[in-house]
Amino acid sequence: MASKSLNEVNDLQTQRIKQKTVQPNNGVKVEPAPHKANPIRLYSWNSFITDTREFIQQNCHQEYEKIKNDHIIQSSFTSLSEQSPALSARNGLVSGAIYAYNHHHYLVIRPEDVWFSILTQLNFYINANAEKLRSMFVAHEGKRKLVLVAGENGMKAKYDSVFGVDWASFSFLMGKKLSENILDPTLRDWFMPAFSTTTEADQATASIILMSSMQE
């Protein structure tokens, strides 16, 4: 039997992927391989995390040594538990994709995951070239002090302390204040994800990245 050319093999593989591609109501599912996904196994170098402290410990070793229990004032990881564990990785999106590919696991990617990776890299670039890019973002020199008061202007707070403030609300409102002090107010709208899967936690994350990008 004559051997198939590389193009023919690629065409066959593409056809198989198309045959296994379905579009459910909440996204696109692709099954590029005929076998089922493997269950996640733990090795000596990884373990499930079940609370915020473990997440910080596995991702940020040096920072973890500097904190205590009462220094974690708020977390978006409210669903971590023994029944709903997670694996930690320093580069969540890329590491997760490689790990899923190498070990034949299902991989779910939300558009926010990709968008935050783009924003984070943009943040690194802006901070590394702050003075060169300053004229593109602001008209003033140096830093400008922006103030938000807990319990005012829509900022949620149970009481006036770091533990009583809703920091997701703070980051969202601070993002709005930033938009009032930059040359292009629509930059904030561009930063903010607006997909059908976007949550309040996603909006808070984007606002924090925006704050980090504009800190210099």
N, C-alpha and C positions, 0 to 999 in steps of 0.2 A: 504494500500500500504506500502510495506516495506521501511524503511528509508535507504537512501544511505549512504555508509561509507564515511569517510572524504577523502580517496583517490579517490573515485569515483567522489565526488564533485569537488575536485581539478582537476581531469582529464577533467571533463566537462567544467570547467572554462578555462582551458588551451586550449581546442578545440575552445571555443568561441573566445578567444583572437587571436588564429591562423587564424580563419576565418575572423577576422576583421583587420588582419595585411596586409598592402600593401607596396610595395616598389616602390615609385615614383623615378624619376630620381635624385632628390636632397636629398634622405634619406629614412628612414623607418618610416612609420606611423602606430601606434597601437591604436586601439579603444577598450579598455577593458570593456567598459560599453555600453549598448544599447541606452542610452539616449544621447541627444546632449549636447554639452558644454554650460555652462552658460555664459552670458556676464559679464564682470567685473563690479562690483559695488564698490563704494567708501563708506567707513565708517568713523566714527569720528576720527579714529586713522591713517588713511592713505589718501593720496591725490596724484594726478598726478603731476609729475614734467615736466616742459616745458623748463627749461634752466639749465645750469651748476651750477649756484649758488644754486638753489633749491636742486639739487642733493647733493651738499656738505652739505648744511644745514640739510638735513634729515638724512644723513649718518654719518657725522662727526661734531657733534654739537660744541665741544670744538675748533676744528680747524677752523670752520666757523667763530667763534667770533674773530679770529685773522686776518682775511683777509679783503681786500677791493676789489672793482671792478677791479682796475688795477693790482691786484695780481694774477688774473687768466690769465696767459699768453698764455695758449693754452689748447684746449679741443678736445677730440675725439667725443664728443656728439654733432655732427653738425646737426643731424636730429631731435632734440627735438623741439617740437612746440605744439601749441594748437591742430593742426590737427593730430600730431603724438606724443601723450604723452607717458609717461612711469611711472611705479611704482618703488619706491626706496626701497631697503632693505639692511641691514648691511651685511647679508650673502646671496648674490644674488641667487646662485645656489640652496642651501638647502632650503632657505626661499621660493624661487619661486616654487620649487617642492612641498613643503608642502602646500603652498597657493593654487596652482593649483589643487592638490588632494582634499583638504578640500572643495573647492568651485566649483569643477567640471569645470575647465577651460582647454582649450587646452594648452599644454606645448611643446615648441620647444626647444630642447637641441642640441647645436652644440658641436662637439668634443672638440673645443677650450675651452668651458665652463668647461668641466670636467678636461681637461689638466691644465688649470690655477689654478683650485682648488688644484690639486696635487702639482704643482710647488710652490704655496703659502705656503702650509703646509711644503714642503721641505725647503723653505726659512726660515720659523720659526725655524725649527729644526737646520739648519746650523748656524743661528745667535745665537741660545741658546747654541750651543756647538762649537763655533768658534775656540777656542784654541785646543780642542781635535781633530778637523777635519782639522786643518790647513795643516798638512803634506800631506793630501790627495789631496789638491788643489794647494798649492803653495810651492816653495822651499825657498822663502825669508822670513825674519822675519819682523814684523811690517807691515806698509802700504806702497805701492808704488804709487807715483803720476803719473797719466795718464792724458795727455793733448790732447784736440781736439780744433782746431782753426776754428771759424765760417767762412764758405766760402771756406775752404780748405779740401782736401782729401775726396771730395764728400759730405761734410756736407752742407746742404742747408741753406742759410741765405739771407734775403732781406737786412739787415743791421746789424751792430755789436752791438746788445743789446739783452737782454733777450726776448724782444717782437718781434725781427726780426728773431730769430733762429727757425728752424723747429726742435722741440724737439723730434719728432718721428725719424727723421733722426739721431739726436744726439744719442739717446738711441741705435739705430741699430748699428751705427759705434762704440760706446763705447763697445758694446757687442763684436765686433770684436777685439777691443784692449784688452779686458779682456782675450779673447781666446789666445792671444799672450803671456800672462803673467801667465797662469796657467799650471799645469803639464800636463793636458789632454786637448788639444785644441778642441777635439771633443765634450767636454761638452757643448759648446755653441750650436752646431748642435743638440744635444740631447734636449736642452731646447726649441729650436725654433719649433713651430708647423708647420707642412707641410701637412695639410689636404686640400682637394679640396675646403673647405669653408674658408680657412685661408686668411685674409686680411693684408694689411700693418699695420693697427692699432693693429692686433693680434701679429704681429712680434714685434712691438714696445713694447707692453705689456710684452711679454716674455723677451725681452731685459732688460726692467726695473726690472723685477723680478730677472733676473740673476745679474744685478748690485747690487740689494739689498742683494742678497745671498753672494756676494763676497766683501761686503763693509768692513768687519772686517779683 
